[in-house]
Amino acid sequence: MEKLRETLRETWHFYRRTLTLVTQGGKVYYAWCFTLLLFIIVGFIFYLKQHDVGLIATNMNDQVSWGLYIANFTYLVGAAAAAVLLVIPSYVYHFKPIKEIVVLGELFAASSIVMAILFVMVDLGRLDRFWHMIPFFGSMNFPQSLLAWDVLALNGYLFLNLLIPIYLLIKFYYRKEPNWKFILPFILVSIPMAVAIHTVTAFLYNGLPARPFWNASILAPRFLASAFCSGPAIIIIIFQIIRKVSVQHIEIEDEALFKISELIAYAMFLNLFLLSAEIFKEYYSQTVHIASFKYLFEGLHGHNQLVPWIWAAMSMNVIAFIIFLIPQTRKRITTLNLGCLLVIIGVWIEKGPGFVIPGFVPDPLGEIYEYIPNFLELMVSFGIWATGLLIFTLLMKVAIPIETGEFSHVIYVQRAFRREKEGQMWR
Protein backbone atom coordinates (compact mmCIF):
# COMPACT_ATOMS: atom_id res chain seq x y z
CA MET A 1 0.00 0.00 0.00
CA GLU A 2 2.82 2.35 0.88
CA LYS A 3 4.49 1.61 -2.48
CA LEU A 4 1.27 2.45 -4.31
CA ARG A 5 0.96 5.77 -2.47
CA GLU A 6 4.56 6.57 -3.33
CA THR A 7 3.93 5.79 -7.01
CA LEU A 8 0.83 7.99 -7.09
CA ARG A 9 2.70 10.80 -5.36
CA GLU A 10 5.58 10.56 -7.85
CA THR A 11 3.16 10.54 -10.77
CA TRP A 12 1.34 13.61 -9.43
CA HIS A 13 4.60 15.54 -9.01
CA PHE A 14 5.67 14.49 -12.51
CA TYR A 15 2.50 15.79 -14.18
CA ARG A 16 2.52 19.00 -12.15
CA ARG A 17 6.07 19.79 -13.24
CA THR A 18 5.43 18.90 -16.86
CA LEU A 19 2.56 21.40 -16.98
CA THR A 20 5.07 24.07 -16.03
CA LEU A 21 7.55 22.82 -18.61
CA VAL A 22 5.15 23.00 -21.61
CA THR A 23 4.47 26.68 -20.94
CA GLN A 24 8.17 27.54 -21.30
CA GLY A 25 9.95 28.02 -24.60
CA GLY A 26 11.47 30.38 -27.13
CA LYS A 27 9.90 32.55 -29.82
CA VAL A 28 9.82 29.74 -32.39
CA TYR A 29 8.04 27.43 -29.95
CA TYR A 30 5.40 30.03 -29.05
CA ALA A 31 4.88 30.99 -32.71
CA TRP A 32 4.44 27.34 -33.70
CA CYS A 33 1.94 26.67 -30.90
CA PHE A 34 0.05 29.89 -31.67
CA THR A 35 -0.23 28.95 -35.36
CA LEU A 36 -1.57 25.50 -34.49
CA LEU A 37 -4.05 27.00 -32.01
CA LEU A 38 -5.23 29.40 -34.71
CA PHE A 39 -5.91 26.51 -37.11
CA ILE A 40 -7.68 24.62 -34.31
CA ILE A 41 -9.95 27.58 -33.52
CA VAL A 42 -10.78 28.19 -37.20
CA GLY A 43 -11.45 24.48 -37.73
CA PHE A 44 -13.69 24.37 -34.65
CA ILE A 45 -15.68 27.40 -35.86
CA PHE A 46 -16.33 25.66 -39.19
CA TYR A 47 -17.20 22.45 -37.36
CA LEU A 48 -19.83 24.31 -35.29
CA LYS A 49 -21.47 25.34 -38.56
CA GLN A 50 -21.47 21.70 -39.69
CA HIS A 51 -22.85 20.61 -36.31
CA ASP A 52 -25.75 23.07 -36.61
CA VAL A 53 -26.93 22.01 -40.07
CA GLY A 54 -25.50 18.50 -40.35
CA LEU A 55 -23.32 16.91 -43.03
CA ILE A 56 -25.29 18.78 -45.68
CA ALA A 57 -22.73 21.53 -45.06
CA THR A 58 -20.15 19.26 -46.70
CA ASN A 59 -20.00 18.09 -50.32
CA MET A 60 -20.88 14.54 -49.30
CA ASN A 61 -24.28 13.19 -50.31
CA ASP A 62 -26.39 10.04 -50.22
CA GLN A 63 -24.32 8.48 -53.01
CA VAL A 64 -20.87 9.46 -51.72
CA SER A 65 -21.32 9.33 -47.96
CA TRP A 66 -17.62 9.08 -47.04
CA GLY A 67 -15.24 11.80 -48.10
CA LEU A 68 -12.19 13.69 -46.88
CA TYR A 69 -12.80 12.89 -43.21
CA ILE A 70 -12.78 9.12 -43.67
CA ALA A 71 -9.91 9.37 -46.16
CA ASN A 72 -7.79 11.05 -43.47
CA PHE A 73 -9.01 8.55 -40.88
CA THR A 74 -7.90 5.61 -43.04
CA TYR A 75 -4.49 7.16 -43.63
CA LEU A 76 -3.86 8.08 -39.99
CA VAL A 77 -4.73 4.62 -38.69
CA GLY A 78 -1.96 3.31 -40.93
CA ALA A 79 0.45 6.01 -39.76
CA ALA A 80 -0.22 5.03 -36.14
CA ALA A 81 0.26 1.33 -36.85
CA ALA A 82 3.71 2.04 -38.28
CA ALA A 83 5.07 2.62 -34.76
CA VAL A 84 5.43 -1.16 -34.53
CA LEU A 85 8.43 -0.88 -36.88
CA LEU A 86 10.18 0.96 -34.05
CA VAL A 87 8.84 -1.19 -31.23
CA ILE A 88 10.05 -4.53 -32.64
CA PRO A 89 13.72 -3.61 -33.31
CA SER A 90 13.84 -1.64 -30.06
CA TYR A 91 12.21 -3.84 -27.42
CA VAL A 92 12.53 -7.25 -29.08
CA TYR A 93 15.95 -7.03 -30.77
CA HIS A 94 17.40 -4.23 -28.60
CA PHE A 95 18.74 -2.22 -31.55
CA LYS A 96 20.35 0.64 -29.63
CA PRO A 97 19.97 3.56 -32.13
CA ILE A 98 16.21 2.98 -32.34
CA LYS A 99 15.76 2.00 -28.69
CA GLU A 100 16.87 5.47 -27.65
CA ILE A 101 14.06 7.14 -29.65
CA VAL A 102 11.29 4.53 -29.63
CA VAL A 103 9.34 6.53 -27.01
CA LEU A 104 9.05 9.43 -29.46
CA GLY A 105 7.63 7.09 -32.11
CA GLU A 106 5.06 5.70 -29.67
CA LEU A 107 3.92 9.21 -28.77
CA PHE A 108 3.58 9.96 -32.49
CA ALA A 109 1.34 6.88 -32.79
CA ALA A 110 -0.81 8.14 -29.91
CA SER A 111 -1.18 11.55 -31.57
CA SER A 112 -2.15 9.88 -34.86
CA ILE A 113 -4.83 7.80 -33.16
CA VAL A 114 -6.29 10.91 -31.51
CA MET A 115 -6.57 12.54 -34.94
CA ALA A 116 -8.12 9.39 -36.43
CA ILE A 117 -10.78 9.28 -33.71
CA LEU A 118 -11.51 13.00 -34.19
CA PHE A 119 -12.05 12.45 -37.92
CA VAL A 120 -14.58 9.71 -37.14
CA MET A 121 -16.35 12.00 -34.69
CA VAL A 122 -16.71 14.89 -37.13
CA ASP A 123 -17.90 12.46 -39.80
CA LEU A 124 -20.77 11.43 -37.54
CA GLY A 125 -22.28 14.85 -37.95
CA ARG A 126 -23.37 15.03 -34.30
CA LEU A 127 -21.15 14.24 -31.32
CA ASP A 128 -24.04 12.92 -29.22
CA ARG A 129 -24.20 9.92 -31.55
CA PHE A 130 -20.70 8.76 -30.71
CA TRP A 131 -21.83 6.74 -27.70
CA HIS A 132 -23.70 4.39 -30.04
CA MET A 133 -20.35 2.98 -31.18
CA ILE A 134 -19.22 2.10 -27.65
CA PRO A 135 -19.51 -1.69 -27.19
CA PHE A 136 -22.06 -2.88 -24.61
CA PHE A 137 -23.36 0.67 -24.09
CA GLY A 138 -24.31 1.91 -27.54
CA SER A 139 -26.80 0.52 -30.01
CA MET A 140 -24.12 -1.07 -32.23
CA ASN A 141 -24.64 -4.78 -32.74
CA PHE A 142 -21.55 -5.98 -30.87
CA PRO A 143 -19.71 -8.30 -31.53
CA GLN A 144 -21.13 -8.53 -35.06
CA SER A 145 -20.42 -4.85 -35.80
CA LEU A 146 -16.93 -4.30 -37.20
CA LEU A 147 -17.26 -0.60 -36.37
CA ALA A 148 -17.58 -1.48 -32.68
CA TRP A 149 -14.49 -3.69 -32.98
CA ASP A 150 -12.66 -0.77 -34.61
CA VAL A 151 -13.56 1.46 -31.65
CA LEU A 152 -12.15 -1.15 -29.26
CA ALA A 153 -8.97 -1.61 -31.30
CA LEU A 154 -8.29 2.12 -31.72
CA ASN A 155 -8.87 3.02 -28.08
CA GLY A 156 -6.93 -0.03 -26.89
CA TYR A 157 -3.97 0.91 -29.07
CA LEU A 158 -4.21 4.53 -27.91
CA PHE A 159 -4.15 3.36 -24.29
CA LEU A 160 -1.03 1.23 -24.88
CA ASN A 161 0.81 4.00 -26.74
CA LEU A 162 0.17 6.36 -23.85
CA LEU A 163 0.75 3.91 -21.01
CA ILE A 164 4.10 2.54 -22.23
CA PRO A 165 5.95 5.79 -23.04
CA ILE A 166 4.49 7.74 -20.10
CA TYR A 167 5.46 4.96 -17.67
CA LEU A 168 9.00 4.88 -19.10
CA LEU A 169 9.27 8.68 -19.04
CA ILE A 170 8.21 8.81 -15.39
CA LYS A 171 10.86 6.23 -14.51
CA PHE A 172 13.49 8.12 -16.52
CA TYR A 173 12.44 11.35 -14.80
CA TYR A 174 13.10 9.83 -11.39
CA ARG A 175 16.24 8.04 -12.66
CA LYS A 176 14.77 4.66 -11.72
CA GLU A 177 15.02 1.38 -13.57
CA PRO A 178 11.66 0.46 -15.18
CA ASN A 179 9.91 -2.65 -13.94
CA TRP A 180 10.18 -4.63 -17.16
CA LYS A 181 8.12 -7.51 -15.77
CA PHE A 182 5.25 -5.01 -15.48
CA ILE A 183 5.62 -3.11 -18.75
CA LEU A 184 6.89 -5.84 -21.11
CA PRO A 185 3.48 -7.60 -21.46
CA PHE A 186 1.95 -4.30 -22.56
CA ILE A 187 4.76 -3.83 -25.09
CA LEU A 188 4.23 -7.33 -26.49
CA VAL A 189 0.45 -6.77 -26.72
CA SER A 190 1.01 -3.48 -28.59
CA ILE A 191 2.67 -5.35 -31.50
CA PRO A 192 -0.39 -7.41 -32.56
CA MET A 193 -2.60 -4.44 -31.66
CA ALA A 194 -0.73 -2.33 -34.24
CA VAL A 195 -1.59 -4.95 -36.85
CA ALA A 196 -5.14 -5.28 -35.52
CA ILE A 197 -6.12 -1.61 -35.78
CA HIS A 198 -5.38 -1.49 -39.49
CA THR A 199 -6.69 -4.97 -40.18
CA VAL A 200 -10.04 -4.19 -38.55
CA THR A 201 -10.19 -0.90 -40.48
CA ALA A 202 -9.58 -2.85 -43.70
CA PHE A 203 -12.37 -5.27 -42.74
CA LEU A 204 -14.75 -2.30 -42.42
CA TYR A 205 -14.36 -1.82 -46.16
CA ASN A 206 -13.78 -5.44 -47.10
CA GLY A 207 -17.03 -6.57 -45.48
CA LEU A 208 -19.26 -4.49 -47.79
CA PRO A 209 -20.30 -6.77 -50.67
CA ALA A 210 -22.30 -3.99 -52.34
CA ARG A 211 -19.01 -2.09 -52.89
CA PRO A 212 -16.93 -4.37 -55.17
CA PHE A 213 -13.98 -1.94 -55.24
CA TRP A 214 -13.43 -2.68 -51.55
CA ASN A 215 -14.68 -6.26 -51.45
CA ALA A 216 -11.33 -8.01 -51.94
CA SER A 217 -9.54 -10.38 -49.57
CA ILE A 218 -6.20 -8.76 -50.44
CA LEU A 219 -7.29 -5.49 -48.84
CA ALA A 220 -5.97 -6.13 -45.32
CA PRO A 221 -2.38 -6.95 -46.38
CA ARG A 222 -2.50 -3.96 -48.76
CA PHE A 223 -3.46 -1.71 -45.85
CA LEU A 224 -0.62 -3.02 -43.70
CA ALA A 225 1.96 -2.71 -46.48
CA SER A 226 0.98 0.90 -47.24
CA ALA A 227 0.96 1.71 -43.51
CA PHE A 228 4.52 0.45 -43.12
CA CYS A 229 5.50 2.73 -46.02
CA SER A 230 4.09 6.12 -45.11
CA GLY A 231 4.10 5.95 -41.30
CA PRO A 232 7.85 5.36 -40.94
CA ALA A 233 8.47 7.99 -43.63
CA ILE A 234 6.65 10.55 -41.47
CA ILE A 235 8.68 9.42 -38.45
CA ILE A 236 11.96 9.91 -40.35
CA ILE A 237 10.99 13.49 -41.29
CA ILE A 238 9.78 14.26 -37.75
CA PHE A 239 12.95 12.87 -36.17
CA GLN A 240 15.09 15.09 -38.35
CA ILE A 241 13.02 18.16 -37.47
CA ILE A 242 13.32 17.30 -33.78
CA ARG A 243 17.05 16.83 -34.14
CA LYS A 244 17.40 20.23 -35.80
CA VAL A 245 15.09 22.43 -33.68
CA SER A 246 15.36 20.76 -30.28
CA VAL A 247 17.07 22.95 -27.72
CA GLN A 248 18.26 19.87 -25.84
CA HIS A 249 19.96 18.46 -28.97
CA ILE A 250 18.63 14.93 -28.59
CA GLU A 251 20.82 12.25 -30.14
CA ILE A 252 19.06 10.74 -33.15
CA GLU A 253 21.63 8.80 -35.12
CA ASP A 254 21.61 8.55 -38.91
CA GLU A 255 21.95 4.79 -38.45
CA ALA A 256 18.47 4.68 -36.92
CA LEU A 257 17.02 6.65 -39.85
CA PHE A 258 18.75 4.42 -42.39
CA LYS A 259 17.48 1.26 -40.68
CA ILE A 260 13.92 2.60 -40.80
CA SER A 261 14.37 3.49 -44.48
CA GLU A 262 15.48 -0.09 -45.19
CA LEU A 263 12.25 -1.38 -43.65
CA ILE A 264 10.31 1.09 -45.81
CA ALA A 265 11.90 -0.42 -48.93
CA TYR A 266 10.54 -3.89 -48.07
CA ALA A 267 7.10 -2.48 -47.29
CA MET A 268 6.98 -0.46 -50.51
CA PHE A 269 7.76 -3.53 -52.58
CA LEU A 270 4.85 -5.38 -50.95
CA ASN A 271 2.52 -2.40 -51.37
CA LEU A 272 3.28 -1.98 -55.08
CA PHE A 273 3.13 -5.75 -55.67
CA LEU A 274 -0.27 -6.15 -53.99
CA LEU A 275 -1.71 -3.12 -55.77
CA SER A 276 -0.41 -4.44 -59.11
CA ALA A 277 -2.02 -7.82 -58.40
CA GLU A 278 -5.35 -6.14 -57.74
CA ILE A 279 -5.15 -4.04 -60.91
CA PHE A 280 -4.19 -7.11 -62.96
CA LYS A 281 -7.13 -9.11 -61.62
CA GLU A 282 -9.67 -6.44 -62.54
CA TYR A 283 -8.31 -5.51 -65.97
CA TYR A 284 -7.56 -9.08 -67.05
CA SER A 285 -10.89 -10.55 -65.98
CA GLN A 286 -12.91 -7.54 -67.25
CA THR A 287 -15.86 -8.18 -64.96
CA VAL A 288 -18.54 -5.63 -64.17
CA HIS A 289 -16.55 -4.74 -61.05
CA ILE A 290 -13.91 -3.01 -63.17
CA ALA A 291 -16.01 0.17 -63.38
CA SER A 292 -14.53 1.72 -60.21
CA PHE A 293 -10.99 0.92 -61.37
CA LYS A 294 -11.67 2.52 -64.75
CA TYR A 295 -13.10 5.60 -63.04
CA LEU A 296 -9.94 5.84 -60.92
CA PHE A 297 -7.26 5.10 -63.52
CA GLU A 298 -8.69 6.24 -66.86
CA GLY A 299 -12.03 7.95 -66.23
CA LEU A 300 -15.56 6.68 -66.78
CA HIS A 301 -18.11 8.21 -69.16
CA GLY A 302 -16.28 11.53 -69.20
CA HIS A 303 -15.76 11.66 -65.44
CA ASN A 304 -12.03 11.69 -64.71
CA GLN A 305 -11.60 13.87 -61.64
CA LEU A 306 -9.31 11.43 -59.80
CA VAL A 307 -7.24 10.24 -62.80
CA PRO A 308 -4.40 12.80 -62.58
CA TRP A 309 -4.25 12.33 -58.81
CA ILE A 310 -3.88 8.54 -58.85
CA TRP A 311 -1.28 8.57 -61.62
CA ALA A 312 0.67 11.23 -59.73
CA ALA A 313 0.48 9.01 -56.65
CA MET A 314 1.64 5.93 -58.59
CA SER A 315 4.58 7.87 -60.05
CA MET A 316 5.57 9.17 -56.61
CA ASN A 317 5.42 5.70 -55.08
CA VAL A 318 7.52 4.13 -57.85
CA ILE A 319 10.17 6.88 -57.66
CA ALA A 320 10.23 6.62 -53.87
CA PHE A 321 10.60 2.83 -54.09
CA ILE A 322 13.64 3.21 -56.34
CA ILE A 323 15.17 5.71 -53.90
CA PHE A 324 14.65 3.40 -50.93
CA LEU A 325 15.74 0.31 -52.85
CA ILE A 326 19.22 1.64 -53.69
CA PRO A 327 21.46 1.79 -50.58
CA GLN A 328 23.40 4.79 -51.89
CA THR A 329 20.27 6.94 -52.21
CA ARG A 330 18.46 5.85 -49.05
CA LYS A 331 21.62 6.49 -47.02
CA ARG A 332 21.98 10.04 -48.31
CA ILE A 333 19.91 12.49 -46.26
CA THR A 334 18.79 14.65 -49.21
CA THR A 335 17.50 11.77 -51.34
CA LEU A 336 16.14 10.03 -48.24
CA ASN A 337 14.01 13.08 -47.42
CA LEU A 338 12.84 13.30 -51.04
CA GLY A 339 11.79 9.66 -50.95
CA CYS A 340 9.95 10.17 -47.65
CA LEU A 341 8.01 13.17 -48.95
CA LEU A 342 7.08 11.29 -52.14
CA VAL A 343 5.84 8.23 -50.28
CA ILE A 344 3.89 10.31 -47.72
CA ILE A 345 2.01 12.21 -50.43
CA GLY A 346 1.71 9.21 -52.75
CA VAL A 347 0.29 6.85 -50.13
CA TRP A 348 -2.07 9.54 -48.81
CA ILE A 349 -3.57 9.98 -52.29
CA GLU A 350 -3.66 6.24 -52.97
CA LYS A 351 -5.09 5.27 -49.61
CA GLY A 352 -7.19 8.36 -48.99
CA PRO A 353 -9.26 9.85 -51.80
CA GLY A 354 -7.88 7.30 -54.28
CA PHE A 355 -9.35 4.48 -52.21
CA VAL A 356 -12.41 5.88 -50.45
CA ILE A 357 -14.08 7.77 -53.31
CA PRO A 358 -13.96 5.05 -56.05
CA GLY A 359 -15.78 2.73 -53.65
CA PHE A 360 -18.87 4.88 -54.20
CA VAL A 361 -18.37 5.62 -57.90
CA PRO A 362 -20.32 4.35 -59.70
CA ASP A 363 -23.10 3.54 -57.21
CA PRO A 364 -24.93 0.17 -57.25
CA LEU A 365 -27.34 1.60 -59.85
CA GLY A 366 -24.50 2.65 -62.17
CA GLU A 367 -24.90 6.37 -61.54
CA ILE A 368 -21.79 8.57 -61.24
CA TYR A 369 -21.66 11.25 -58.57
CA GLU A 370 -18.25 12.84 -58.29
CA TYR A 371 -17.04 14.30 -55.02
CA ILE A 372 -14.57 17.00 -54.11
CA PRO A 373 -14.27 18.37 -50.55
CA ASN A 374 -15.49 21.92 -49.98
CA PHE A 375 -13.83 24.67 -48.01
CA LEU A 376 -15.56 23.71 -44.77
CA GLU A 377 -14.24 20.14 -44.94
CA LEU A 378 -10.73 21.43 -45.61
CA MET A 379 -10.83 23.81 -42.64
CA VAL A 380 -12.18 21.16 -40.26
CA SER A 381 -9.50 18.73 -41.49
CA PHE A 382 -6.73 21.30 -41.03
CA GLY A 383 -8.05 21.92 -37.51
CA ILE A 384 -7.84 18.22 -36.64
CA TRP A 385 -4.33 17.88 -38.10
CA ALA A 386 -3.32 20.95 -36.09
CA THR A 387 -4.78 19.34 -32.95
CA GLY A 388 -2.67 16.23 -33.45
CA LEU A 389 0.46 18.26 -34.16
CA LEU A 390 -0.11 20.38 -31.04
CA ILE A 391 -0.56 17.28 -28.87
CA PHE A 392 2.61 15.78 -30.33
CA THR A 393 4.51 19.06 -29.85
CA LEU A 394 3.55 19.24 -26.16
CA LEU A 395 4.46 15.59 -25.66
CA MET A 396 7.85 16.19 -27.28
CA LYS A 397 8.34 19.27 -25.08
CA VAL A 398 8.30 16.90 -22.11
CA ALA A 399 9.77 13.70 -23.59
CA ILE A 400 12.92 15.16 -25.17
CA PRO A 401 14.29 16.89 -22.02
CA ILE A 402 13.69 13.68 -20.08
CA GLU A 403 15.44 11.61 -22.76
CA THR A 404 18.45 13.95 -22.70
CA GLY A 405 18.52 14.10 -18.89
CA GLU A 406 17.90 17.86 -18.74
CA PHE A 407 14.52 17.47 -17.04
CA SER A 408 14.60 15.14 -14.06
CA HIS A 409 13.65 14.93 -10.42
CA VAL A 410 17.32 14.99 -9.40
CA ILE A 411 17.87 18.34 -11.11
CA TYR A 412 14.66 19.69 -9.59
CA VAL A 413 15.79 18.70 -6.08
CA GLN A 414 19.23 20.19 -6.66
CA ARG A 415 17.73 23.49 -7.81
CA ALA A 416 15.34 23.55 -4.86
CA PHE A 417 18.24 22.88 -2.49
CA ARG A 418 20.30 25.62 -4.16
CA ARG A 419 17.44 28.14 -3.84
CA GLU A 420 16.95 27.22 -0.18
CA LYS A 421 20.66 27.60 0.50
CA GLU A 422 20.79 30.98 -1.24
CA GLY A 423 17.76 32.09 0.76
CA GLN A 424 19.48 31.14 4.01
CA MET A 425 22.58 33.07 2.96
CA TRP A 426 20.55 36.21 2.31
CA ARG A 427 18.81 35.88 5.66
N, C-alpha and C positions, 0 to 999 in steps of 0.2 A: 504493500500500500504506500509506503514511504517512497519507494522508487517511482511509482506512478505519479505521486504528487510532485516529485522532483522533475520528472519528464514534462509534466504539464506546465510547471513553473518556467522551465527552460524554454519551452515552446512559446509561452506568452512573452517572455522577454525578447526572444528572437523576432517575433512578429512586430512587437512595439518598436524595436530598433530599426527594422527594415522600413517601416512606415516613415521614419525620419530620413532614412537614406534615400528613398525614391524622390523626396522633395528637394534634394540637393543636386546641383549640376551646373555646367557651364552654359554659355549662350546657345551653343549648338543643340544641347540637350533640351533646353527650354523651348527653342524654336521648333524643334522636331515634335515635341509633345503638343505644343500649341497648334501646329498644323494638323496633326492627327485629331485633336479634339475638335477643331473646326470642321473637318470632314465628318466626324461623328455627329456633331450637332446638326449640320446640314442634312445628312442622311436621315437622322431621326425626324426632322421636320417634314421631309418628304414621306417618310413612313407613316407619320400621323395622318397625312392626307390619304394615303392608301388605306389606313385603318378605318377612316371615316366612311369611305365610299366602297371599300372592298377591292378585290383584284381587278375590277373593271378599270381602275386607274392605270393598270399596266397594259401592255399590248398583247397579253395572253388572252385566249378565248376558249370557247368550248372545244374547239378542234385541237388547238395547241395549248394544253393546260399546264405544261411545264416549260419554263423559259430560262432566263439568265440566272435566276436564283438557284434552281436545281442543277444547272450546269456548273455553277461555282461550288455547290454542295458536293457534287460528284468528284470534282477535281480536288477539293480540300480533304476529303476523306482519304484519297490516295496519298496526298502530301503528308498527312498525319501518319499513315501506315508505314511510310518510308523510314520512320525513326528506328524500325527494327533492324535496318542495315547498319546502324550504329550500335544498337544494343547487343547483337550477336557477337561481332568481333571484340567488343569491349568487355562484356561480362562473361561470355562463354569462352572466348579464346584469349582474353587478356592482352589484346593488342594495345600497347601503351599509348601511342599517339592519339588514338581514338578514345581510349578510356578516360583520358584527361578532359575531354570535351563532350562526352556522351550526355551529361546532364543538360547541356545547352540544347542538344538535339531533342531530348525528351520534353523540355519546356516548349520548344517549337511545335512538337506534336500536339501538346495540350492546347496551345494557342490556335492551331489549325482546327482542332475538334470544336473549340468554342465557336469559331467562325462558321463551321459546317452546321452546327446546331442552330445558330442564329439565322442562317439562310433558310433552313427548314421552317423556322418559326415565322419569318416574314412571308414565306410562300403559303402559309396557312390562311393568310388574310386577316384572321383575328387571333390574338394571343390566348383568349379564353378557351380556344378549342384544343390547345396543346395537351391538356390533361387527358384527352381521349386516347392519346398514344401511349400513356403510361400503363405498362402491364399490370393487371389485376385491379387497377383503379378506373381506367378509362373504359370506353366502349369498344376498343379494338378487340378483335376476336383472337385473343392470345390462347395458345401458342400458334394457331394457324396463321396469324397475320405476320408477314415478314417485316412490315413496318414497325411493329412492336418489338420484334427481335433486333431490328436496326437501332431502335432507341436504347435497348439494353446494351448492345455491343458498343455504341458510341459513348454512352455515359460510363460504362465499365472501363473502357480504354482511357477516357478522360481522367477517371479516378486514379488509375494506375500511373499515368504519366504526370500526375500531380503528387501522388503519394511518394513514389520512388525518389524523384529528384529533391523534393522538399525535405524528406527524411534525411537524405544524404547531405544536403546543404546545412541542415541544423546540426548534424554531427560534425561536419567540417568547421562550422562556425564555433563550436565549443571545443574543437581540436580533439575529438573523441573518435575512437575506432567504431565504425558502424557495426551493428549486430547483423552479420550476414545471414545467420540462421533465420532471422526474422524477415529480412528484406528480400533474400534470394528467391523464395517461392513467388513473391509478387513479380519479380523480374522475369522469371521463367514463364509465368502466366501471361505476361505482357506480349511475349513473342507470338503465341498462337492468336492472341486477341488482335494484334496488328493485322494478321492475315484475315481474321474473322470479320473485322469491321468493313473491309473492302469486299470480301466475299459475299456477305449479307447484302451490302449495297448492290452488288452485281445481280444477286438473286431477285432484288426488287424489280429490276428490269427484265431479267431472264424469265421470270414467272408470269409474264403477261402474254399469253398466246395470241391475243388480238393484235399485238404489235410485232410482226415478224422480224423487223430490223433488230429488235432486242432479244428475240426468242431463239437464242443459240447457246448451246452448252459450252462453247469456247469462251463465253463472255467473262466468266470469273477469272480464269488465268490471264486473259487480256487485261482486265482491270489491275491485277496484281503486277503484271509486267510494266504497264504504263506508270503505275504508282512508284515502282522502284526506279523509274527513269527520272521523273520530274521532281519528286520529293527530295532525293539526295542532291539534285542539281540546285534546288533552292537553298539547301543547307550549306553547300559549298560557297555560294554567293554570300549568304548571311555570315558565315564564319570569317570570310575575308573582310567584310565590312566591320565586323566586331574587332577583328585584329587591327584594323586601320584606325578606327575612331575611339576605341576603348582607352580611357585614361590609365587604366591599370595595366595595359599592355599584356593581355593574357596570351600565353604561349599556345598558338595553334600551328602545328608543324605542317609544312608542305606535304610531308609523307602521309599524313592523315587525309589531306585533300586528294592526293593522288590515289590512295587506296579506295576512297569512296568513288572516284571517277572510274576506276577499274570495274567496280561493281555495277556502275551505270552502264558500261559497255555491254556486259552480259545481259542486263535487263532490256537494253534497247534492241539487241538482237532478237530476244524473245518477243518483244512488243511488235516489231516490224514483221517477224515471221508469222505470228498469230493473226495479225491484221491482213497480211497477204493471203493467208489460208482462207480467211473469211471472204475476201474479195474474189478469190479464185472460185470458191464454191458457188457464189451467187452468179457471177458472170458466165461460168462454164455450164451450169445447170439451166440457167435462163428460165427460172420459175417465176411465178407471179410476184414472189417476194422480192424480186430484184428492183422493184419500183423505187424504194427508198434509197438504195445504193445509187441508182441512176440519178435521182434527184440530188444526191450529195456530190457525186463525182463528175457528172456531165450535164446535169439539168434535166428537167422533166416538163414537157409541154410548154416550153418557154420560160419556165421558172428555174432560175439558176443562181439564186442569191448566195448560197453557200459554196458554190463551186470554186471561186478563187480562194476562199478561205481554206478549204480542205486541201487543195493542191499546194498552197503556201505552207500549210502545216506538214504535209508529207515531205516537201522539199527540205524544210527545216530539220525534221527528224532524221532524214537520210544524211544530210550534211553533218549533223551533230553526231550521228553514229560513226561516221568516218573519222571525225575528230577524236572521239573517245576510243575507237578501235586501235588507232596508231599510237604506240607508247610515246613517241617523240612529241606529238601534238597534245595529248592529254596530260603530259608532264611539263608543259609550258603554260605558265599562268595566263597569258593573253589568249591563247587558243582554247585553253580550258574554260575560261570565262565566256568566250564566244559560244562554245558548245553548250554550256549550261543555259545561257540565255535562249539559244535556239530550241533546246529541248523543253524548257519551261513554257515558252510561247506555243511551240508546236503541239505538245501534249495537251495544253489547255484548250486549244482549238479542237483537236481531235476528240478529246474526251468530254469537252464541255458542249458548246453549240453544235459541233460536228457529230456528236453522238446523241444528244437529247432531242434536238429538233427533228432530224430525219425519222425518228421513231413515230412521229405524229404526221409525217408528210410522205405520201398521201394518207388520208384517213381511211378507215375500213370501207367507206363507200366510194373511194377513189378520188375524192375531192382534194384539191391542193389549197392550203391556207398557209401562206408564208408568214414568218414571224421575225421581227427585229425588235430588240428591247427599246423602250422609250427612255426619255430623259429621267423620269422618276425612278425607273428600275436601275439605271446607271448610278444615280445619286445614292439610293439605298444600298446598292452593292459596294460602292466606294466607302460608305459609312461603316459597313460591316468589316471590310478589309482593314480600314483604319482602326477599328476596335481591336481586331486581332493583333495588329502591329503594335498598338499601344500596350496591350497586355504583355506581349513578348518583350517590348522595350523595358517595361517596369520589372519584369522577371529578370532580364539580363542585368538591370541596374543593381540587383541584389546578388545574383548568382556569380557574376564575374569577380567582384571584389572578394567574395568568399573563396572562389577558386584560386585566386592569386594570393590569398592570405592577408589582404589589406583590410578586410572587414571581418573581425572575429571577436569573440568574447574576451580573449586574452588582452587584445589591444584596448578594448573598452575599459576593462578593469585597470590597466596600466594608466590610461588617460584619467580615469576617475581618481586614482591614487595620486597622480601628479597634481591634479587640480586641488585635491584636499591638502596636499603638502604645501603647495603654493599659498593656499588660503591661510594655513597655520603660520607660514612665514610672515605674511602681511599682518596677521594679528599680533 
